[in-house]
Amino acid sequence: MQAASRESYKLAAERLDAYVRGAQPAAVADTASDLLAVAGLLRREPRLRRTLADSARSGADRSALLGDMLRGRVGESALDLLGSLVSGRWSVPSELLDGAERLGVEALLAGAEAAGDLSEVEDELFRFGQLVDAQPQLSNLLTDPIAPVAQRTELVRDLLTGKARPATVALAEVALSGFGGRSLHGALTRLVELAADRRDRQVAYVTVAAPLGDEEERRLGTRLSEIYGRQVDVKQMIDPAVLGGVSVQVGPDLYDGTVLRRLNETRNALTRR
């Protein structure tokens, strides 16, 4: 987001945090559902996005317009948050959509946190991403642009309902819609990181040929936490192709100590001679 849009989102996010502190987890989940439903409306209606982000209209006017459209269709808490969101300044209409979607996601995460489920939601999203990555046929079904979104959403629900928390199912559906313009893999990764960030943690994606033992994982997490000055959640990804060693990705930082990487470096050095 550009500066004006970031400031507008920040104000709405602060309003969300204030609301969450005084609300029950179930009420927060309902508000999140309303926010994401409106984000879906903005995604489908580019003309509405442009109108609600039009800087030629006053913020109060845009907020009133949205209120007239949605009153009675969404809860008052969601309406208040959306009014705060659209009354801000948005650099481009697409960033208003991003803001509405992100606000709904943060509301889902806040509800899970209030219910004591946020750590589990983070892990479930990660495991779902691993499941999709490991099964090309499933990945193709979920990312097929020709398949109706409703059909793909139903498949996600069939896979996760009863096996994961409701917030995880809802967030997986957000990922399916291309959260922030990302691919399904990218959206799930970002949602895992947002869940961790809400717990004041960072995520380390660790690729190994065979699973690390509990003590090895604990030591690695402790060392990474020392490096980054923040608690680090280790997410293991098993890939026999790396042969041995460990590859660690933390944000933009990549530490690749795998045997495969060393073999490739040796091969490249030999071919240059």
C-alpha positions as a Markdown table, in Angstrom:
| # | Residue | x | y | z |
|---|---|---|---|---|
| 1 | Met | 0.0 | 0.0 | 0.0 |
| 2 | Gln | 1.0 | 3.6 | -0.6 |
| 3 | Ala | 1.4 | 6.0 | 2.3 |
| 4 | Ala | -2.1 | 7.4 | 2.4 |
| 5 | Ser | -3.7 | 4.0 | 2.1 |
| 6 | Arg | -1.5 | 2.6 | 4.9 |
| 7 | Glu | -2.5 | 5.4 | 7.2 |
| 8 | Ser | -6.2 | 4.8 | 6.4 |
| 9 | Tyr | -5.9 | 1.1 | 7.1 |
| 10 | Lys | -3.9 | 1.7 | 10.3 |
| 11 | Leu | -6.8 | 3.8 | 11.7 |
| 12 | Ala | -9.4 | 1.2 | 10.9 |
| 13 | Ala | -7.1 | -1.6 | 12.4 |
| 14 | Glu | -6.8 | 0.4 | 15.6 |
| 15 | Arg | -10.6 | 0.7 | 15.7 |
| 16 | Leu | -10.8 | -3.1 | 15.2 |
| 17 | Asp | -8.4 | -3.7 | 18.1 |
| 18 | Ala | -10.5 | -1.5 | 20.4 |
| 19 | Tyr | -13.7 | -3.4 | 19.4 |
| 20 | Val | -12.1 | -6.8 | 19.9 |
| 21 | Arg | -11.1 | -5.9 | 23.5 |
| 22 | Gly | -14.7 | -5.6 | 24.5 |
| 23 | Ala | -16.3 | -8.3 | 22.4 |
| 24 | Gln | -16.9 | -12.0 | 22.8 |
| 25 | Pro | -15.0 | -14.3 | 20.4 |
| 26 | Ala | -18.2 | -15.5 | 18.7 |
| 27 | Ala | -19.2 | -11.9 | 18.0 |
| 28 | Val | -15.8 | -11.1 | 16.6 |
| 29 | Ala | -16.1 | -14.1 | 14.3 |
| 30 | Asp | -19.5 | -12.8 | 13.0 |
| 31 | Thr | -18.0 | -9.4 | 12.4 |
| 32 | Ala | -15.1 | -10.9 | 10.5 |
| 33 | Ser | -17.5 | -12.8 | 8.3 |
| 34 | Asp | -19.4 | -9.6 | 7.5 |
| 35 | Leu | -16.1 | -7.8 | 6.7 |
| 36 | Leu | -15.0 | -10.5 | 4.4 |
| 37 | Ala | -18.4 | -10.6 | 2.7 |
| 38 | Val | -18.1 | -6.9 | 1.9 |
| 39 | Ala | -14.6 | -7.4 | 0.7 |
| 40 | Gly | -16.0 | -10.0 | -1.7 |
| 41 | Leu | -18.5 | -7.5 | -2.9 |
| 42 | Leu | -15.8 | -4.9 | -3.5 |
| 43 | Arg | -13.8 | -7.6 | -5.4 |
| 44 | Arg | -16.8 | -8.3 | -7.7 |
| 45 | Glu | -17.8 | -4.6 | -8.2 |
| 46 | Pro | -15.0 | -2.4 | -9.4 |
| 47 | Arg | -17.3 | 0.5 | -10.0 |
| 48 | Leu | -18.3 | 0.4 | -6.3 |
| 49 | Arg | -14.6 | 0.3 | -5.3 |
| 50 | Arg | -13.9 | 3.4 | -7.4 |
| 51 | Thr | -16.9 | 5.2 | -5.8 |
| 52 | Leu | -15.9 | 4.4 | -2.3 |
| 53 | Ala | -12.2 | 5.3 | -2.9 |
| 54 | Asp | -13.0 | 8.5 | -4.8 |
| 55 | Ser | -11.1 | 11.4 | -3.1 |
| 56 | Ala | -13.4 | 13.9 | -4.8 |
| 57 | Arg | -16.1 | 12.8 | -2.3 |
| 58 | Ser | -15.7 | 13.6 | 1.4 |
| 59 | Gly | -14.9 | 10.7 | 3.7 |
| 60 | Ala | -18.2 | 11.3 | 5.5 |
| 61 | Asp | -20.1 | 11.1 | 2.2 |
| 62 | Arg | -18.5 | 7.8 | 1.3 |
| 63 | Ser | -19.1 | 6.3 | 4.7 |
| 64 | Ala | -22.8 | 7.4 | 4.6 |
| 65 | Leu | -23.1 | 5.8 | 1.1 |
| 66 | Leu | -21.8 | 2.5 | 2.3 |
| 67 | Gly | -24.0 | 2.7 | 5.4 |
| 68 | Asp | -27.1 | 3.2 | 3.2 |
| 69 | Met | -26.1 | 0.2 | 1.1 |
| 70 | Leu | -25.3 | -2.2 | 4.0 |
| 71 | Arg | -27.4 | -1.2 | 7.0 |
| 72 | Gly | -29.5 | -4.2 | 8.0 |
| 73 | Arg | -27.4 | -6.6 | 5.9 |
| 74 | Val | -24.3 | -6.6 | 8.1 |
| 75 | Gly | -23.9 | -6.2 | 11.8 |
| 76 | Glu | -23.4 | -2.7 | 13.4 |
| 77 | Ser | -19.9 | -3.5 | 14.5 |
| 78 | Ala | -18.9 | -4.4 | 10.9 |
| 79 | Leu | -20.7 | -1.4 | 9.6 |
| 80 | Asp | -18.8 | 0.9 | 12.0 |
| 81 | Leu | -15.4 | -0.6 | 11.0 |
| 82 | Leu | -16.2 | -0.4 | 7.3 |
| 83 | Gly | -17.3 | 3.2 | 7.7 |
| 84 | Ser | -14.0 | 4.0 | 9.3 |
| 85 | Leu | -12.2 | 2.2 | 6.5 |
| 86 | Val | -13.9 | 3.9 | 3.5 |
| 87 | Ser | -13.8 | 7.4 | 5.1 |
| 88 | Gly | -10.0 | 7.3 | 4.8 |
| 89 | Arg | -7.9 | 8.4 | 1.8 |
| 90 | Trp | -7.1 | 5.6 | -0.6 |
| 91 | Ser | -4.3 | 6.0 | -3.2 |
| 92 | Val | -6.0 | 3.6 | -5.6 |
| 93 | Pro | -9.3 | 1.7 | -5.4 |
| 94 | Ser | -7.6 | -1.7 | -5.3 |
| 95 | Glu | -5.9 | -0.8 | -2.0 |
| 96 | Leu | -9.4 | -0.2 | -0.5 |
| 97 | Leu | -10.2 | -3.8 | -1.4 |
| 98 | Asp | -6.9 | -5.0 | 0.1 |
| 99 | Gly | -7.7 | -3.0 | 3.2 |
| 100 | Ala | -11.2 | -4.5 | 3.6 |
| 101 | Glu | -9.9 | -8.0 | 3.1 |
| 102 | Arg | -7.0 | -7.5 | 5.5 |
| 103 | Leu | -9.4 | -6.1 | 8.1 |
| 104 | Gly | -11.6 | -9.2 | 7.8 |
| 105 | Val | -8.5 | -11.5 | 8.1 |
| 106 | Glu | -7.3 | -9.6 | 11.2 |
| 107 | Ala | -10.8 | -9.9 | 12.7 |
| 108 | Leu | -10.7 | -13.7 | 12.2 |
| 109 | Leu | -7.3 | -13.9 | 13.8 |
| 110 | Ala | -8.4 | -11.7 | 16.7 |
| 111 | Gly | -11.4 | -13.9 | 17.3 |
| 112 | Ala | -9.2 | -17.0 | 17.3 |
| 113 | Glu | -6.8 | -15.3 | 19.7 |
| 114 | Ala | -9.6 | -14.4 | 22.0 |
| 115 | Ala | -10.8 | -18.0 | 22.0 |
| 116 | Gly | -7.3 | -19.3 | 22.7 |
| 117 | Asp | -7.0 | -21.0 | 19.3 |
| 118 | Leu | -4.6 | -18.8 | 17.4 |
| 119 | Ser | -1.6 | -21.1 | 17.7 |
| 120 | Glu | -3.7 | -24.0 | 16.4 |
| 121 | Val | -5.1 | -21.9 | 13.5 |
| 122 | Glu | -1.5 | -21.0 | 12.5 |
| 123 | Asp | -0.5 | -24.7 | 12.5 |
| 124 | Glu | -3.6 | -25.8 | 10.7 |
| 125 | Leu | -3.1 | -23.3 | 7.9 |
| 126 | Phe | 0.5 | -24.4 | 7.5 |
| 127 | Arg | -0.5 | -28.1 | 7.4 |
| 128 | Phe | -3.2 | -27.4 | 4.8 |
| 129 | Gly | -0.6 | -25.6 | 2.6 |
| 130 | Gln | 1.7 | -28.6 | 2.9 |
| 131 | Leu | -1.2 | -30.9 | 2.0 |
| 132 | Val | -2.0 | -28.9 | -1.1 |
| 133 | Asp | 1.7 | -28.6 | -2.2 |
| 134 | Ala | 2.2 | -32.4 | -1.8 |
| 135 | Gln | -0.8 | -33.3 | -4.0 |
| 136 | Pro | -0.5 | -31.8 | -7.5 |
| 137 | Gln | -4.0 | -33.0 | -8.5 |
| 138 | Leu | -5.6 | -31.3 | -5.5 |
| 139 | Ser | -3.5 | -28.1 | -6.1 |
| 140 | Asn | -4.7 | -28.1 | -9.7 |
| 141 | Leu | -8.3 | -28.4 | -8.6 |
| 142 | Leu | -8.0 | -25.6 | -6.1 |
| 143 | Thr | -6.2 | -23.2 | -8.4 |
| 144 | Asp | -8.0 | -23.9 | -11.7 |
| 145 | Pro | -9.2 | -20.5 | -12.9 |
| 146 | Ile | -11.9 | -22.0 | -15.0 |
| 147 | Ala | -13.5 | -23.9 | -12.1 |
| 148 | Pro | -16.2 | -21.9 | -10.4 |
| 149 | Val | -15.1 | -20.3 | -7.1 |
| 150 | Ala | -18.1 | -21.8 | -5.3 |
| 151 | Gln | -17.0 | -25.3 | -6.4 |
| 152 | Arg | -13.5 | -24.8 | -5.2 |
| 153 | Thr | -14.8 | -23.3 | -1.9 |
| 154 | Glu | -16.9 | -26.4 | -1.3 |
| 155 | Leu | -13.9 | -28.6 | -1.8 |
| 156 | Val | -11.9 | -26.7 | 0.8 |
| 157 | Arg | -14.8 | -27.0 | 3.2 |
| 158 | Asp | -15.1 | -30.7 | 2.6 |
| 159 | Leu | -11.4 | -31.1 | 3.3 |
| 160 | Leu | -11.3 | -29.0 | 6.4 |
| 161 | Thr | -14.7 | -28.9 | 8.2 |
| 162 | Gly | -14.6 | -31.1 | 11.3 |
| 163 | Lys | -10.8 | -31.4 | 11.0 |
| 164 | Ala | -9.8 | -27.8 | 11.5 |
| 165 | Arg | -11.1 | -24.8 | 13.5 |
| 166 | Pro | -13.8 | -22.7 | 11.9 |
| 167 | Ala | -11.4 | -19.7 | 11.7 |
| 168 | Thr | -8.9 | -21.9 | 9.7 |
| 169 | Val | -11.6 | -22.9 | 7.3 |
| 170 | Ala | -12.6 | -19.3 | 6.8 |
| 171 | Leu | -9.0 | -18.2 | 6.3 |
| 172 | Ala | -8.4 | -21.0 | 3.8 |
| 173 | Glu | -11.4 | -19.7 | 1.8 |
| 174 | Val | -9.8 | -16.2 | 1.9 |
| 175 | Ala | -6.6 | -17.7 | 0.5 |
| 176 | Leu | -8.5 | -19.5 | -2.2 |
| 177 | Ser | -9.9 | -16.1 | -3.4 |
| 178 | Gly | -6.3 | -14.8 | -3.8 |
| 179 | Phe | -5.7 | -12.8 | -0.7 |
| 180 | Gly | -3.8 | -9.7 | -1.6 |
| 181 | Gly | -3.5 | -10.8 | -5.2 |
| 182 | Arg | -1.4 | -13.8 | -4.3 |
| 183 | Ser | -1.4 | -17.4 | -5.5 |
| 184 | Leu | -3.0 | -19.9 | -3.2 |
| 185 | His | 0.4 | -21.0 | -1.8 |
| 186 | Gly | 1.5 | -17.4 | -1.4 |
| 187 | Ala | -1.8 | -16.5 | 0.4 |
| 188 | Leu | -1.6 | -19.4 | 2.8 |
| 189 | Thr | 2.0 | -18.5 | 3.6 |
| 190 | Arg | 1.0 | -14.9 | 4.3 |
| 191 | Leu | -1.8 | -15.9 | 6.5 |
| 192 | Val | 0.4 | -18.2 | 8.5 |
| 193 | Glu | 2.8 | -15.2 | 9.0 |
| 194 | Leu | 0.0 | -12.8 | 10.0 |
| 195 | Ala | -1.2 | -15.4 | 12.6 |
| 196 | Ala | 2.4 | -15.6 | 14.0 |
| 197 | Asp | 2.8 | -11.8 | 13.9 |
| 198 | Arg | -0.4 | -11.4 | 16.0 |
| 199 | Arg | 1.3 | -13.6 | 18.6 |
| 200 | Asp | 4.5 | -11.4 | 18.3 |
| 201 | Arg | 6.3 | -14.3 | 16.6 |
| 202 | Gln | 8.2 | -14.8 | 13.4 |
| 203 | Val | 8.0 | -17.9 | 11.2 |
| 204 | Ala | 11.0 | -19.9 | 10.0 |
| 205 | Tyr | 10.4 | -22.4 | 7.1 |
| 206 | Val | 12.8 | -25.2 | 7.5 |
| 207 | Thr | 13.4 | -27.6 | 4.7 |
| 208 | Val | 15.0 | -30.9 | 5.5 |
| 209 | Ala | 15.3 | -34.4 | 3.9 |
| 210 | Ala | 14.0 | -36.1 | 7.0 |
| 211 | Pro | 12.0 | -34.6 | 10.0 |
| 212 | Leu | 14.0 | -33.0 | 12.8 |
| 213 | Gly | 13.6 | -34.5 | 16.2 |
| 214 | Asp | 11.8 | -32.4 | 18.9 |
| 215 | Glu | 15.1 | -31.4 | 20.6 |
| 216 | Glu | 16.7 | -30.5 | 17.3 |
| 217 | Glu | 13.7 | -28.3 | 16.4 |
| 218 | Arg | 13.7 | -26.7 | 19.8 |
| 219 | Arg | 17.4 | -25.9 | 19.6 |
| 220 | Leu | 17.0 | -24.4 | 16.1 |
| 221 | Gly | 14.0 | -22.3 | 17.2 |
| 222 | Thr | 16.0 | -21.0 | 20.2 |
| 223 | Arg | 19.0 | -20.1 | 18.0 |
| 224 | Leu | 16.8 | -18.3 | 15.5 |
| 225 | Ser | 15.0 | -16.5 | 18.3 |
| 226 | Glu | 18.4 | -15.2 | 19.5 |
| 227 | Ile | 19.3 | -14.0 | 16.0 |
| 228 | Tyr | 16.0 | -12.2 | 15.4 |
| 229 | Gly | 15.3 | -11.0 | 18.9 |
| 230 | Arg | 11.8 | -12.4 | 18.7 |
| 231 | Gln | 10.2 | -15.8 | 19.3 |
| 232 | Val | 10.5 | -17.9 | 16.1 |
| 233 | Asp | 8.0 | -20.7 | 15.2 |
| 234 | Val | 9.7 | -23.4 | 13.2 |
| 235 | Lys | 7.7 | -24.9 | 10.4 |
| 236 | Gln | 9.3 | -28.1 | 8.9 |
| 237 | Met | 9.0 | -28.9 | 5.2 |
| 238 | Ile | 10.2 | -32.4 | 4.2 |
| 239 | Asp | 11.9 | -32.7 | 0.8 |
| 240 | Pro | 14.0 | -35.8 | 0.3 |
| 241 | Ala | 15.5 | -34.1 | -2.8 |
| 242 | Val | 17.7 | -31.8 | -0.6 |
| 243 | Leu | 19.6 | -35.1 | 0.5 |
| 244 | Gly | 20.7 | -33.7 | 3.8 |
| 245 | Gly | 21.5 | -30.5 | 5.8 |
| 246 | Val | 19.0 | -27.7 | 6.5 |
| 247 | Ser | 17.6 | -24.8 | 4.5 |
| 248 | Val | 16.0 | -22.0 | 6.6 |
| 249 | Gln | 13.8 | -19.2 | 5.3 |
| 250 | Val | 12.9 | -16.4 | 7.6 |
| 251 | Gly | 11.2 | -13.5 | 5.8 |
| 252 | Pro | 13.6 | -12.5 | 3.0 |
| 253 | Asp | 16.6 | -14.2 | 4.6 |
| 254 | Leu | 17.6 | -17.6 | 3.3 |
| 255 | Tyr | 20.2 | -19.8 | 4.9 |
| 256 | Asp | 20.8 | -22.8 | 2.6 |
| 257 | Gly | 23.1 | -25.5 | 4.1 |
| 258 | Thr | 21.7 | -28.4 | 2.2 |
| 259 | Val | 23.7 | -31.1 | 0.6 |
| 260 | Leu | 21.9 | -30.4 | -2.7 |
| 261 | Arg | 23.0 | -26.8 | -2.7 |
| 262 | Arg | 26.6 | -27.8 | -2.0 |
| 263 | Leu | 26.5 | -30.4 | -4.8 |
| 264 | Asn | 25.0 | -27.8 | -7.2 |
| 265 | Glu | 27.8 | -25.3 | -6.3 |
| 266 | Thr | 30.4 | -28.0 | -6.9 |
| 267 | Arg | 28.9 | -28.9 | -10.3 |
| 268 | Asn | 28.7 | -25.3 | -11.4 |
| 269 | Ala | 32.3 | -24.8 | -10.4 |
| 270 | Leu | 33.4 | -27.8 | -12.4 |
| 271 | Thr | 31.5 | -26.7 | -15.5 |
| 272 | Arg | 33.2 | -23.3 | -15.4 |
| 273 | Arg | 36.7 | -24.8 | -15.6 |
